[in-house]
Amino acid sequence: MKILNVYRSEPDATVKKLVEIVTRDRESDTFNLNTENPDYDALVDKIFAADQTICWW
């Protein structure tokens, strides 16, 4: 199972620990929305390539 983690802001220690727990023994990928110009086309491609997507605010 592949999980995509989408970050709206820089993850804190709690978020990092939760990501570690939910992605254990699974393939995972990340996408950061907290950049100046996020590539939304790449985000859509990653969403469709993943089995699950989690958004972290």
All heavy atoms as TSV, in Angstrom:
chain	resi	resn	atom	element	x	y	z
A	1	MET	N	N	0.850	-1.171	0.000
A	1	MET	CA	C	0.000	0.000	0.000
A	1	MET	C	C	0.898	1.238	0.000
A	1	MET	O	O	1.858	1.320	0.749
A	1	MET	CB	C	-0.893	0.015	1.237
A	1	MET	CG	C	-1.721	1.275	1.318
A	1	MET	SD	S	-2.774	1.371	2.752
A	1	MET	CE	C	-3.895	0.046	2.403
A	2	LYS	N	N	0.570	2.201	-0.842
A	2	LYS	CA	C	1.340	3.439	-0.935
A	2	LYS	C	C	0.537	4.587	-0.319
A	2	LYS	O	O	-0.629	4.786	-0.649
A	2	LYS	CB	C	1.668	3.753	-2.389
A	2	LYS	CG	C	2.561	4.962	-2.548
A	2	LYS	CD	C	3.011	5.131	-3.982
A	2	LYS	CE	C	3.957	6.301	-4.084
A	2	LYS	NZ	N	4.415	6.484	-5.454
A	3	ILE	N	N	1.174	5.336	0.580
A	3	ILE	CA	C	0.534	6.455	1.259
A	3	ILE	C	C	1.216	7.749	0.836
A	3	ILE	O	O	2.450	7.839	0.822
A	3	ILE	CB	C	0.624	6.298	2.782
A	3	ILE	CG1	C	-0.125	5.053	3.233
A	3	ILE	CG2	C	0.096	7.532	3.490
A	3	ILE	CD1	C	-0.014	4.754	4.699
A	4	LEU	N	N	0.411	8.751	0.518
A	4	LEU	CA	C	0.916	10.085	0.204
A	4	LEU	C	C	0.616	10.996	1.384
A	4	LEU	O	O	-0.531	11.102	1.825
A	4	LEU	CB	C	0.239	10.631	-1.060
A	4	LEU	CG	C	0.560	12.084	-1.410
A	4	LEU	CD1	C	2.052	12.273	-1.704
A	4	LEU	CD2	C	-0.282	12.534	-2.588
A	5	ASN	N	N	1.645	11.662	1.896
A	5	ASN	CA	C	1.501	12.632	2.973
A	5	ASN	C	C	1.648	14.026	2.382
A	5	ASN	O	O	2.697	14.360	1.817
A	5	ASN	CB	C	2.565	12.410	4.050
A	5	ASN	CG	C	2.368	11.109	4.773
A	5	ASN	OD1	O	1.423	10.963	5.519
A	5	ASN	ND2	N	3.244	10.152	4.527
A	6	VAL	N	N	0.595	14.825	2.493
A	6	VAL	CA	C	0.599	16.191	1.966
A	6	VAL	C	C	0.698	17.140	3.150
A	6	VAL	O	O	-0.119	17.086	4.073
A	6	VAL	CB	C	-0.688	16.476	1.153
A	6	VAL	CG1	C	-0.687	17.896	0.629
A	6	VAL	CG2	C	-0.816	15.475	0.011
A	7	TYR	N	N	1.720	17.999	3.116
A	7	TYR	CA	C	1.959	18.926	4.216
A	7	TYR	C	C	1.575	20.347	3.819
A	7	TYR	O	O	2.082	20.882	2.848
A	7	TYR	CB	C	3.437	18.916	4.619
A	7	TYR	CG	C	3.924	17.575	5.081
A	7	TYR	CD1	C	4.753	16.802	4.277
A	7	TYR	CD2	C	3.548	17.072	6.308
A	7	TYR	CE1	C	5.207	15.574	4.695
A	7	TYR	CE2	C	3.989	15.825	6.739
A	7	TYR	CZ	C	4.819	15.086	5.927
A	7	TYR	OH	O	5.257	13.863	6.337
A	8	ARG	N	N	0.683	20.946	4.596
A	8	ARG	CA	C	0.291	22.346	4.393
A	8	ARG	C	C	1.315	23.290	5.020
A	8	ARG	O	O	1.550	24.384	4.539
A	8	ARG	CB	C	-1.095	22.574	4.994
A	8	ARG	CG	C	-1.527	23.982	5.105
A	8	ARG	CD	C	-2.049	24.485	3.804
A	8	ARG	NE	N	-2.522	25.855	4.040
A	8	ARG	CZ	C	-2.613	26.747	3.123
A	8	ARG	NH1	N	-2.318	26.444	1.889
A	8	ARG	NH2	N	-3.022	27.942	3.394
A	9	SER	N	N	1.914	22.855	6.119
A	9	SER	CA	C	2.943	23.635	6.794
A	9	SER	C	C	4.062	22.681	7.208
A	9	SER	O	O	3.945	21.470	7.047
A	9	SER	CB	C	2.357	24.352	8.006
A	9	SER	OG	O	1.807	23.422	8.904
A	10	GLU	N	N	5.125	23.235	7.739
A	10	GLU	CA	C	6.246	22.416	8.178
A	10	GLU	C	C	5.780	21.512	9.322
A	10	GLU	O	O	5.209	21.997	10.303
A	10	GLU	CB	C	7.382	23.314	8.659
A	10	GLU	CG	C	8.671	22.587	8.938
A	10	GLU	CD	C	9.291	21.978	7.689
A	10	GLU	OE1	O	9.151	22.544	6.597
A	10	GLU	OE2	O	9.908	20.904	7.830
A	11	PRO	N	N	5.988	20.190	9.203
A	11	PRO	CA	C	5.502	19.281	10.244
A	11	PRO	C	C	6.291	19.451	11.545
A	11	PRO	O	O	7.513	19.597	11.527
A	11	PRO	CB	C	5.714	17.895	9.642
A	11	PRO	CG	C	6.732	18.074	8.582
A	11	PRO	CD	C	6.615	19.480	8.096
A	12	ASP	N	N	5.566	19.419	12.658
A	12	ASP	CA	C	6.218	19.481	13.964
A	12	ASP	C	C	6.536	18.060	14.428
A	12	ASP	O	O	6.303	17.088	13.706
A	12	ASP	CB	C	5.353	20.242	14.979
A	12	ASP	CG	C	4.010	19.578	15.240
A	12	ASP	OD1	O	3.796	18.425	14.801
A	12	ASP	OD2	O	3.162	20.214	15.880
A	13	ALA	N	N	7.053	17.928	15.629
A	13	ALA	CA	C	7.472	16.623	16.142
A	13	ALA	C	C	6.306	15.643	16.234
A	13	ALA	O	O	6.457	14.452	15.945
A	13	ALA	CB	C	8.134	16.787	17.507
A	14	THR	N	N	5.137	16.143	16.623
A	14	THR	CA	C	3.956	15.268	16.747
A	14	THR	C	C	3.548	14.716	15.390
A	14	THR	O	O	3.295	13.518	15.249
A	14	THR	CB	C	2.787	16.037	17.384
A	14	THR	OG1	O	3.190	16.542	18.652
A	14	THR	CG2	C	1.569	15.135	17.541
A	15	VAL	N	N	3.500	15.572	14.390
A	15	VAL	CA	C	3.127	15.134	13.041
A	15	VAL	C	C	4.163	14.140	12.510
A	15	VAL	O	O	3.811	13.113	11.915
A	15	VAL	CB	C	2.961	16.334	12.092
A	15	VAL	CG1	C	2.814	15.880	10.652
A	15	VAL	CG2	C	1.778	17.178	12.513
A	16	LYS	N	N	5.429	14.425	12.715
A	16	LYS	CA	C	6.478	13.515	12.249
A	16	LYS	C	C	6.320	12.131	12.883
A	16	LYS	O	O	6.488	11.113	12.204
A	16	LYS	CB	C	7.853	14.087	12.560
A	16	LYS	CG	C	8.216	15.278	11.692
A	16	LYS	CD	C	9.566	15.824	12.064
A	16	LYS	CE	C	9.905	17.054	11.235
A	16	LYS	NZ	N	11.211	17.621	11.610
A	17	LYS	N	N	5.987	12.086	14.170
A	17	LYS	CA	C	5.800	10.807	14.854
A	17	LYS	C	C	4.577	10.068	14.305
A	17	LYS	O	O	4.622	8.858	14.066
A	17	LYS	CB	C	5.646	11.037	16.368
A	17	LYS	CG	C	5.532	9.780	17.166
A	17	LYS	CD	C	6.781	8.947	17.072
A	17	LYS	CE	C	6.682	7.717	17.947
A	17	LYS	NZ	N	7.815	6.820	17.768
A	18	LEU	N	N	3.478	10.806	14.076
A	18	LEU	CA	C	2.281	10.186	13.508
A	18	LEU	C	C	2.534	9.655	12.095
A	18	LEU	O	O	2.080	8.565	11.743
A	18	LEU	CB	C	1.125	11.182	13.507
A	18	LEU	CG	C	0.552	11.534	14.872
A	18	LEU	CD1	C	-0.410	12.707	14.755
A	18	LEU	CD2	C	-0.139	10.328	15.490
A	19	VAL	N	N	3.257	10.404	11.296
A	19	VAL	CA	C	3.603	9.948	9.941
A	19	VAL	C	C	4.434	8.673	10.016
A	19	VAL	O	O	4.215	7.732	9.253
A	19	VAL	CB	C	4.333	11.055	9.156
A	19	VAL	CG1	C	4.927	10.515	7.878
A	19	VAL	CG2	C	3.402	12.212	8.862
A	20	GLU	N	N	5.369	8.645	10.937
A	20	GLU	CA	C	6.194	7.450	11.119
A	20	GLU	C	C	5.333	6.239	11.461
A	20	GLU	O	O	5.536	5.143	10.938
A	20	GLU	CB	C	7.205	7.706	12.238
A	20	GLU	CG	C	8.114	6.540	12.529
A	20	GLU	CD	C	9.033	6.816	13.710
A	20	GLU	OE1	O	9.453	7.969	13.881
A	20	GLU	OE2	O	9.308	5.856	14.464
A	21	ILE	N	N	4.346	6.439	12.303
A	21	ILE	CA	C	3.469	5.338	12.726
A	21	ILE	C	C	2.601	4.855	11.563
A	21	ILE	O	O	2.492	3.652	11.321
A	21	ILE	CB	C	2.601	5.768	13.924
A	21	ILE	CG1	C	3.467	5.951	15.165
A	21	ILE	CG2	C	1.488	4.751	14.184
A	21	ILE	CD1	C	2.773	6.639	16.318
A	22	VAL	N	N	1.961	5.768	10.836
A	22	VAL	CA	C	1.025	5.342	9.782
A	22	VAL	C	C	1.732	4.827	8.529
A	22	VAL	O	O	1.120	4.114	7.731
A	22	VAL	CB	C	0.023	6.453	9.391
A	22	VAL	CG1	C	-0.830	6.848	10.555
A	22	VAL	CG2	C	0.709	7.655	8.782
A	23	THR	N	N	3.003	5.166	8.353
A	23	THR	CA	C	3.707	4.697	7.161
A	23	THR	C	C	4.614	3.499	7.432
A	23	THR	O	O	5.274	3.012	6.514
A	23	THR	CB	C	4.539	5.835	6.528
A	23	THR	OG1	O	5.505	6.308	7.475
A	23	THR	CG2	C	3.655	6.959	6.064
A	24	ARG	N	N	4.619	3.033	8.664
A	24	ARG	CA	C	5.458	1.888	9.012
A	24	ARG	C	C	5.103	0.701	8.125
A	24	ARG	O	O	3.938	0.353	7.961
A	24	ARG	CB	C	5.254	1.537	10.479
A	24	ARG	CG	C	6.219	0.482	10.987
A	24	ARG	CD	C	6.042	0.216	12.464
A	24	ARG	NE	N	6.337	1.424	13.232
A	24	ARG	CZ	C	5.608	1.846	14.262
A	24	ARG	NH1	N	4.548	1.161	14.642
A	24	ARG	NH2	N	5.934	2.939	14.905
A	25	ASP	N	N	6.130	0.085	7.552
A	25	ASP	CA	C	5.986	-1.099	6.695
A	25	ASP	C	C	5.182	-0.827	5.430
A	25	ASP	O	O	4.584	-1.737	4.854
A	25	ASP	CB	C	5.345	-2.259	7.466
A	25	ASP	CG	C	6.171	-2.694	8.658
A	25	ASP	OD1	O	7.415	-2.595	8.591
A	25	ASP	OD2	O	5.577	-3.116	9.663
A	26	ARG	N	N	5.117	0.431	5.005
A	26	ARG	CA	C	4.404	0.801	3.775
A	26	ARG	C	C	5.276	1.738	2.951
A	26	ARG	O	O	6.120	2.445	3.478
A	26	ARG	CB	C	3.095	1.506	4.106
A	26	ARG	CG	C	2.135	0.646	4.868
A	26	ARG	CD	C	0.891	1.399	5.186
A	26	ARG	NE	N	-0.002	0.539	5.958
A	26	ARG	CZ	C	-0.904	0.975	6.787
A	26	ARG	NH1	N	-1.075	2.267	6.967
A	26	ARG	NH2	N	-1.662	0.135	7.453
A	27	GLU	N	N	5.021	1.742	1.673
A	27	GLU	CA	C	5.688	2.694	0.793
A	27	GLU	C	C	5.019	4.059	0.990
A	27	GLU	O	O	3.799	4.151	1.094
A	27	GLU	CB	C	5.530	2.233	-0.659
A	27	GLU	CG	C	6.250	3.090	-1.651
A	27	GLU	CD	C	6.054	2.602	-3.073
A	27	GLU	OE1	O	5.514	1.497	-3.279
A	27	GLU	OE2	O	6.429	3.343	-3.976
A	28	SER	N	N	5.822	5.125	1.065
A	28	SER	CA	C	5.225	6.439	1.276
A	28	SER	C	C	5.909	7.492	0.412
A	28	SER	O	O	7.051	7.330	-0.023
A	28	SER	CB	C	5.301	6.847	2.749
A	28	SER	OG	O	6.640	7.040	3.135
A	29	ASP	N	N	5.189	8.563	0.181
A	29	ASP	CA	C	5.676	9.697	-0.589
A	29	ASP	C	C	5.167	10.958	0.102
A	29	ASP	O	O	4.228	10.904	0.896
A	29	ASP	CB	C	5.144	9.624	-2.028
A	29	ASP	CG	C	5.919	10.512	-2.986
A	29	ASP	OD1	O	6.877	11.172	-2.555
A	29	ASP	OD2	O	5.560	10.550	-4.174
A	30	THR	N	N	5.783	12.095	-0.185
A	30	THR	CA	C	5.369	13.352	0.421
A	30	THR	C	C	5.195	14.425	-0.631
A	30	THR	O	O	5.759	14.344	-1.735
A	30	THR	CB	C	6.393	13.860	1.457
A	30	THR	OG1	O	7.628	14.115	0.784
A	30	THR	CG2	C	6.601	12.869	2.569
A	31	PHE	N	N	4.402	15.427	-0.281
A	31	PHE	CA	C	4.246	16.617	-1.120
A	31	PHE	C	C	4.080	17.808	-0.189
A	31	PHE	O	O	3.270	17.762	0.737
A	31	PHE	CB	C	3.016	16.501	-2.038
A	31	PHE	CG	C	2.939	17.616	-3.034
A	31	PHE	CD1	C	3.598	17.523	-4.240
A	31	PHE	CD2	C	2.218	18.770	-2.758
A	31	PHE	CE1	C	3.545	18.554	-5.161
A	31	PHE	CE2	C	2.155	19.800	-3.664
A	31	PHE	CZ	C	2.818	19.692	-4.876
A	32	ASN	N	N	4.861	18.854	-0.426
A	32	ASN	CA	C	4.824	20.046	0.414
A	32	ASN	C	C	4.073	21.169	-0.294
A	32	ASN	O	O	4.456	21.605	-1.378
A	32	ASN	CB	C	6.235	20.523	0.749
A	32	ASN	CG	C	6.963	19.552	1.624
A	32	ASN	OD1	O	6.409	19.089	2.612
A	32	ASN	ND2	N	8.187	19.223	1.278
A	33	LEU	N	N	3.012	21.637	0.342
A	33	LEU	CA	C	2.264	22.783	-0.169
A	33	LEU	C	C	2.822	24.095	0.360
A	33	LEU	O	O	2.387	25.160	-0.070
A	33	LEU	CB	C	0.786	22.674	0.220
A	33	LEU	CG	C	-0.016	21.612	-0.506
A	33	LEU	CD1	C	-1.389	21.472	0.135
A	33	LEU	CD2	C	-0.154	21.964	-1.974
A	34	ASN	N	N	3.773	24.024	1.287
A	34	ASN	CA	C	4.304	25.224	1.898
A	34	ASN	C	C	5.484	25.818	1.130
A	34	ASN	O	O	6.340	26.470	1.696
A	34	ASN	CB	C	4.679	24.966	3.364
A	34	ASN	CG	C	5.699	23.859	3.515
A	34	ASN	OD1	O	5.945	23.118	2.587
A	34	ASN	ND2	N	6.280	23.743	4.689
A	35	THR	N	N	5.492	25.618	-0.172
A	35	THR	CA	C	6.496	26.250	-1.025
A	35	THR	C	C	5.865	27.428	-1.745
A	35	THR	O	O	4.635	27.590	-1.751
A	35	THR	CB	C	7.039	25.254	-2.065
A	35	THR	OG1	O	5.970	24.829	-2.902
A	35	THR	CG2	C	7.676	24.044	-1.397
A	36	GLU	N	N	6.687	28.234	-2.358
A	36	GLU	CA	C	6.178	29.439	-3.016
A	36	GLU	C	C	5.224	29.117	-4.162
A	36	GLU	O	O	4.171	29.721	-4.291
A	36	GLU	CB	C	7.347	30.280	-3.526
A	36	GLU	CG	C	6.913	31.630	-4.034
A	36	GLU	CD	C	8.093	32.498	-4.362
A	36	GLU	OE1	O	9.064	32.521	-3.609
A	36	GLU	OE2	O	8.023	33.176	-5.423
A	37	ASN	N	N	5.593	28.174	-5.001
A	37	ASN	CA	C	4.748	27.789	-6.140
A	37	ASN	C	C	4.637	26.271	-6.221
A	37	ASN	O	O	5.373	25.628	-6.971
A	37	ASN	CB	C	5.338	28.324	-7.457
A	37	ASN	CG	C	5.295	29.821	-7.548
A	37	ASN	OD1	O	4.285	30.421	-7.232
A	37	ASN	ND2	N	6.395	30.428	-7.965
A	38	PRO	N	N	3.723	25.680	-5.470
A	38	PRO	CA	C	3.590	24.216	-5.524
A	38	PRO	C	C	3.142	23.748	-6.911
A	38	PRO	O	O	2.359	24.420	-7.585
A	38	PRO	CB	C	2.523	23.905	-4.484
A	38	PRO	CG	C	2.033	25.178	-3.940
A	38	PRO	CD	C	2.779	26.293	-4.570
A	39	ASP	N	N	3.656	22.603	-7.326
A	39	ASP	CA	C	3.303	22.024	-8.622
A	39	ASP	C	C	2.041	21.169	-8.438
A	39	ASP	O	O	2.111	19.998	-8.080
A	39	ASP	CB	C	4.461	21.177	-9.135
A	39	ASP	CG	C	4.217	20.616	-10.516
A	39	ASP	OD1	O	3.114	20.811	-11.067
A	39	ASP	OD2	O	5.147	19.987	-11.060
A	40	TYR	N	N	0.894	21.782	-8.679
A	40	TYR	CA	C	-0.379	21.092	-8.448
A	40	TYR	C	C	-0.596	19.939	-9.430
A	40	TYR	O	O	-1.270	18.967	-9.090
A	40	TYR	CB	C	-1.537	22.082	-8.505
A	40	TYR	CG	C	-1.529	23.035	-7.334
A	40	TYR	CD1	C	-1.168	24.370	-7.492
A	40	TYR	CD2	C	-1.863	22.602	-6.059
A	40	TYR	CE1	C	-1.139	25.242	-6.408
A	40	TYR	CE2	C	-1.842	23.455	-4.971
A	40	TYR	CZ	C	-1.485	24.775	-5.158
A	40	TYR	OH	O	-1.455	25.621	-4.084
A	41	ASP	N	N	-0.032	20.018	-10.613
A	41	ASP	CA	C	-0.132	18.891	-11.551
A	41	ASP	C	C	0.579	17.665	-10.979
A	41	ASP	O	O	0.075	16.544	-11.066
A	41	ASP	CB	C	0.454	19.252	-12.910
A	41	ASP	CG	C	-0.393	20.258	-13.664
A	41	ASP	OD1	O	-1.623	20.292	-13.449
A	41	ASP	OD2	O	0.172	21.023	-14.480
A	42	ALA	N	N	1.738	17.892	-10.379
A	42	ALA	CA	C	2.476	16.789	-9.748
A	42	ALA	C	C	1.697	16.242	-8.563
A	42	ALA	O	O	1.682	15.028	-8.336
A	42	ALA	CB	C	3.855	17.259	-9.311
A	43	LEU	N	N	1.032	17.126	-7.813
A	43	LEU	CA	C	0.222	16.676	-6.679
A	43	LEU	C	C	-0.903	15.756	-7.141
A	43	LEU	O	O	-1.125	14.696	-6.555
A	43	LEU	CB	C	-0.354	17.874	-5.920
A	43	LEU	CG	C	-1.325	17.544	-4.784
A	43	LEU	CD1	C	-0.678	16.656	-3.738
A	43	LEU	CD2	C	-1.867	18.826	-4.173
A	44	VAL	N	N	-1.591	16.143	-8.191
A	44	VAL	CA	C	-2.682	15.310	-8.722
A	44	VAL	C	C	-2.145	13.948	-9.155
A	44	VAL	O	O	-2.746	12.913	-8.851
A	44	VAL	CB	C	-3.408	16.026	-9.880
A	44	VAL	CG1	C	-4.381	15.088	-10.586
A	44	VAL	CG2	C	-4.128	17.265	-9.374
A	45	ASP	N	N	-0.994	13.932	-9.832
A	45	ASP	CA	C	-0.391	12.664	-10.247
A	45	ASP	C	C	-0.064	11.789	-9.040
A	45	ASP	O	O	-0.316	10.581	-9.046
A	45	ASP	CB	C	0.882	12.914	-11.058
A	45	ASP	CG	C	0.595	13.520	-12.424
A	45	ASP	OD1	O	-0.556	13.410	-12.903
A	45	ASP	OD2	O	1.527	14.124	-13.000
A	46	LYS	N	N	0.484	12.408	-7.980
A	46	LYS	CA	C	0.834	11.646	-6.784
A	46	LYS	C	C	-0.408	11.115	-6.076
A	46	LYS	O	O	-0.388	10.007	-5.538
A	46	LYS	CB	C	1.661	12.506	-5.830
A	46	LYS	CG	C	3.071	12.736	-6.313
A	46	LYS	CD	C	3.873	13.512	-5.292
A	46	LYS	CE	C	5.302	13.647	-5.760
A	46	LYS	NZ	N	6.234	13.773	-4.643
A	47	ILE	N	N	-1.478	11.906	-6.060
A	47	ILE	CA	C	-2.724	11.452	-5.424
A	47	ILE	C	C	-3.262	10.214	-6.134
A	47	ILE	O	O	-3.663	9.241	-5.494
A	47	ILE	CB	C	-3.766	12.577	-5.401
A	47	ILE	CG1	C	-3.348	13.661	-4.403
A	47	ILE	CG2	C	-5.153	12.031	-5.046
A	47	ILE	CD1	C	-4.185	14.921	-4.457
A	48	PHE	N	N	-3.271	10.241	-7.461
A	48	PHE	CA	C	-3.787	9.088	-8.197
A	48	PHE	C	C	-2.862	7.882	-8.129
A	48	PHE	O	O	-3.319	6.745	-8.279
A	48	PHE	CB	C	-4.070	9.464	-9.647
A	48	PHE	CG	C	-5.355	10.217	-9.820
A	48	PHE	CD1	C	-5.360	11.564	-10.120
A	48	PHE	CD2	C	-6.578	9.584	-9.652
A	48	PHE	CE1	C	-6.556	12.267	-10.264
A	48	PHE	CE2	C	-7.777	10.265	-9.787
A	48	PHE	CZ	C	-7.753	11.611	-10.091
A	49	ALA	N	N	-1.569	8.091	-7.872
A	49	ALA	CA	C	-0.624	6.984	-7.758
A	49	ALA	C	C	-0.671	6.336	-6.372
A	49	ALA	O	O	-0.228	5.201	-6.207
A	49	ALA	CB	C	0.792	7.474	-8.045
A	50	ALA	N	N	-1.223	7.051	-5.393
A	50	ALA	CA	C	-1.255	6.545	-4.018
A	50	ALA	C	C	-2.569	5.813	-3.743
A	50	ALA	O	O	-3.604	6.100	-4.337
A	50	ALA	CB	C	-1.106	7.700	-3.036
A	51	ASP	N	N	-2.498	4.874	-2.804
A	51	ASP	CA	C	-3.706	4.184	-2.353
A	51	ASP	C	C	-4.452	5.008	-1.309
A	51	ASP	O	O	-5.677	4.948	-1.232
A	51	ASP	CB	C	-3.340	2.823	-1.748
A	51	ASP	CG	C	-2.702	1.902	-2.770
A	51	ASP	OD1	O	-3.306	1.714	-3.848
A	51	ASP	OD2	O	-1.599	1.403	-2.496
A	52	GLN	N	N	-3.696	5.755	-0.501
A	52	GLN	CA	C	-4.286	6.616	0.524
A	52	GLN	C	C	-3.536	7.944	0.531
A	52	GLN	O	O	-2.325	7.977	0.298
A	52	GLN	CB	C	-4.168	6.001	1.912
A	52	GLN	CG	C	-4.994	4.775	2.118
A	52	GLN	CD	C	-4.838	4.233	3.537
A	52	GLN	OE1	O	-3.835	4.464	4.207
A	52	GLN	NE2	N	-5.843	3.506	3.981
A	53	THR	N	N	-4.263	9.017	0.828
A	53	THR	CA	C	-3.659	10.346	0.952
A	53	THR	C	C	-4.057	10.940	2.296
A	53	THR	O	O	-5.221	10.914	2.671
A	53	THR	CB	C	-4.131	11.273	-0.188
A	53	THR	OG1	O	-3.771	10.695	-1.448
A	53	THR	CG2	C	-3.523	12.650	-0.069
A	54	ILE	N	N	-3.057	11.445	3.014
A	54	ILE	CA	C	-3.297	12.091	4.295
A	54	ILE	C	C	-2.802	13.523	4.193
A	54	ILE	O	O	-1.669	13.766	3.779
A	54	ILE	CB	C	-2.561	11.380	5.450
A	54	ILE	CG1	C	-2.965	9.904	5.507
A	54	ILE	CG2	C	-2.815	12.095	6.766
A	54	ILE	CD1	C	-2.175	9.089	6.495
A	55	CYS	N	N	-3.658	14.466	4.557
A	55	CYS	CA	C	-3.297	15.879	4.550
A	55	CYS	C	C	-2.999	16.323	5.976
A	55	CYS	O	O	-3.830	16.141	6.869
A	55	CYS	CB	C	-4.422	16.728	3.962
A	55	CYS	SG	S	-4.776	16.328	2.261
A	56	TRP	N	N	-1.835	16.888	6.161
A	56	TRP	CA	C	-1.408	17.379	7.473
A	56	TRP	C	C	-1.378	18.894	7.433
A	56	TRP	O	O	-0.722	19.478	6.597
A	56	TRP	CB	C	-0.013	16.838	7.807
A	56	TRP	CG	C	0.068	15.354	7.805
A	56	TRP	CD1	C	0.465	14.567	6.759
A	56	TRP	CD2	C	-0.267	14.469	8.867
A	56	TRP	NE1	N	0.411	13.246	7.116
A	56	TRP	CE2	C	-0.034	13.159	8.415
A	56	TRP	CE3	C	-0.730	14.662	10.158
A	56	TRP	CZ2	C	-0.251	12.048	9.218
A	56	TRP	CZ3	C	-0.938	13.559	10.953
A	56	TRP	CH2	C	-0.696	12.265	10.481
A	57	TRP	N	N	-2.108	19.534	8.346
A	57	TRP	CA	C	-2.185	20.986	8.358
A	57	TRP	C	C	-1.335	21.530	9.454
A	57	TRP	O	O	-0.876	22.564	9.525
A	57	TRP	CB	C	-3.625	21.448	8.533
A	57	TRP	CG	C	-4.446	20.942	7.406
A	57	TRP	CD1	C	-5.320	19.907	7.448
A	57	TRP	CD2	C	-4.455	21.393	6.066
A	57	TRP	NE1	N	-5.860	19.681	6.219
A	57	TRP	CE2	C	-5.348	20.589	5.343
A	57	TRP	CE3	C	-3.786	22.393	5.384
A	57	TRP	CZ2	C	-5.584	20.754	3.992
A	57	TRP	CZ3	C	-4.028	22.546	4.042
A	57	TRP	CH2	C	-4.922	21.742	3.358
